[in-house]
Amino acid sequence: MHYTYLWQPQGVTAPQLAKMPIGLDMRWVSDTDTFRRNWSQLQTTMHAGDTLTVNGFDALGPSIIGARNILNRLLHRGISVNISDMGMIKVTAAGKIVSGTSILRIIDALAAAQTRMTLAEQQYTPTAKRRGRPFKLEPAARLAVIDYCTTHTQNETAAHFHISRATVARIIRAHTQRFKH
């Protein structure tokens, strides 16, 4: 089965729709909010041998590292992924990569660069005196929470990091606010 997933917080635009393949045997799923409820349901629906088309790499997860983790999980399950901006990554039903290794190398390099830049940003950012409640977790731990939350529920993430579910929700909300205009 061929699935197409569209995610755009501001709504899907006509140029994005024009990039997407159209077929009669295709199932379309879309989300316009940050919770991505339909995306979570779609991940459980797909099986080995299926193909997923997404409108961009950012549709897979909230960060490069999180999207890479989800992509790797899909590929290991035997699901081929077509990223409209980057190309097709084909796998067998057993999860062996047939084509698209160069795309995966680029994604791995970007994830490593994001990690280095985040660490450098945290190292050189001056810490201002904060009024009110102090942060429960350091910036690196907050990034780990976001990445862990891409593959687990908020309750599982809270239990793993020994924090409340409300704290997990605050961390996710603060992270998504960084990318809004």
N, C-alpha and C positions, 0 to 999 in steps of 0.2 A: 504494500500500500504506500502511496505517496502522500505525505503530509506537508502542509505549508503553514508556517507560523509567522505572524506579523506582530511585532511589538513596537509601539510608538506612543510615548506618554502624551504627546500633543495630538495624536490621531495620525492615521496613515494618509500620506499625501499621494497625489496622482503619479509623480515620478517614481515613487517606491513601488506602486502597484504595477507600473509599466515594466519594471525590472523582473517581476515575479513571473515564473512560468505558469501557463494556464493549461489545465488538462481536465478531462471529464472524470478520471478516476482519482482525483485529488480531494483531500479533505482540508479545508481552510480553518484555521484557528487564529484568533487575534486577541490581544489585550491592549488596553490603553491606560491602565493604572500601574502603579509600582508593585502591587502585590502579585501580579502575574498568576492568577488563579487558574486560568485556562491552560497556561504553560505547564503548571504542575500536573494537571489532569492529563495533558497530552503526553507527558513523559511516561506515565504509567500505561498509556494506551498502546504505545509503539512497541513493536517486536522485532526480533532479528530478521534481517532482509528488507526492512522498510527503509524509505528514504525521507529525510526531513529537509525542507528548504526554508531558510530563514532570511529575513530582509537585511540583516547585518549581523556582524559578530556580537554586537552589544545586545542583541535579542536573547542570547544564550544566558547571560548573567550580568550582575551589577558591576563587576570589575573584570579586568583581563584575566586575572588568576582564577576567579570564580567561573568565568565563561570557559576557560581552558579546561578546568576540572569537569564541568558538565559535558563539554565536547568529548573529552577522553572517555567519560563514562558511557556516552552514547555509542562511541566507536567500539568500545569493548563489548557492548551488548549486541554488536552486529548491525547497527543502524548507520547507513551512509548519510552524510550531511552535505548539503549544498548551501554555501554562504554566498548570497547573491553578489556581494562586493568583492569576494575573494576567489571563489571557485568551488569545485566539487571535491570532497574527500570520500572516496569509495572504499567500502570494506566488504569482506565476505560475511556470510551469516555467522561465522565463527569469530569474527572480530579482527581478522587479518587485513591489514591495510593493502589495498590494491593500487590506489593512486591518491595523490594529495600530500605526500610526505613533505614537500617543500612548503606548503601552507602551514603544516604543523610545526616545522622548524621556525618559521617566521613568528607564529603565535607564541612558541616557547621563548624566543628571543625577546618579544615584547613583554611577556610576563616577567622575565628576569629583569628587564629594564625598569618595569613598573615597581618591582620590589626594591631595586637599588635607589630609584628616585624617591620613593616613599621613605626609605630609611635616611637618605640624605636630607630630605625635607624636615624630618623629625629631628635630626641631629642639629641642623643649623637654624631652626626656627626658634626665635627667642620665646622664652616662656614668660608670659605676662602674669602679673598678679591677678588672680581670679577672685571675684567675689562669689559668695554662695557656696553651693555644694561642690566638692571636688569631684573630678572624674573617677569613676569606679575602676576603669581600665586605662592603661597607657595607650597611645596611638597605635603602636604595633599590635597590641592585643585586640584593639577595636577592629583593625583590618583582618586579623585572624577570625574574629567573630563573624564578620561579613562574609568571608570566604567559606567558613564552615556552614553558615546559614544557607548558602546556595545549594547545598546537597542534603540539608537536614531541616527539620521544622524548627520554629522558634523555641518551642518547649525543649526539644532535644539539645539545641544550642545552649540554652540557659542552663540545663543540667550539666552539660559538658564543661562549661566555663565557671560554674558555681555562681551564677548571677541570676537575677530575676528575668522573667520573660519581658517585663516592661523595659528593663535596661536594654535587652536585645532589640526591642522595637525602637527605642530612642537612638541606638547606634545606627540602625538601618535608616531611620528617618534623617538623621544628621548626614549620613553618607549620600543619600539621594538628593538632599538639599544642595550639596556642593555642585551638582551638575545642572541645576535648574537656572534659568536665566533670570 
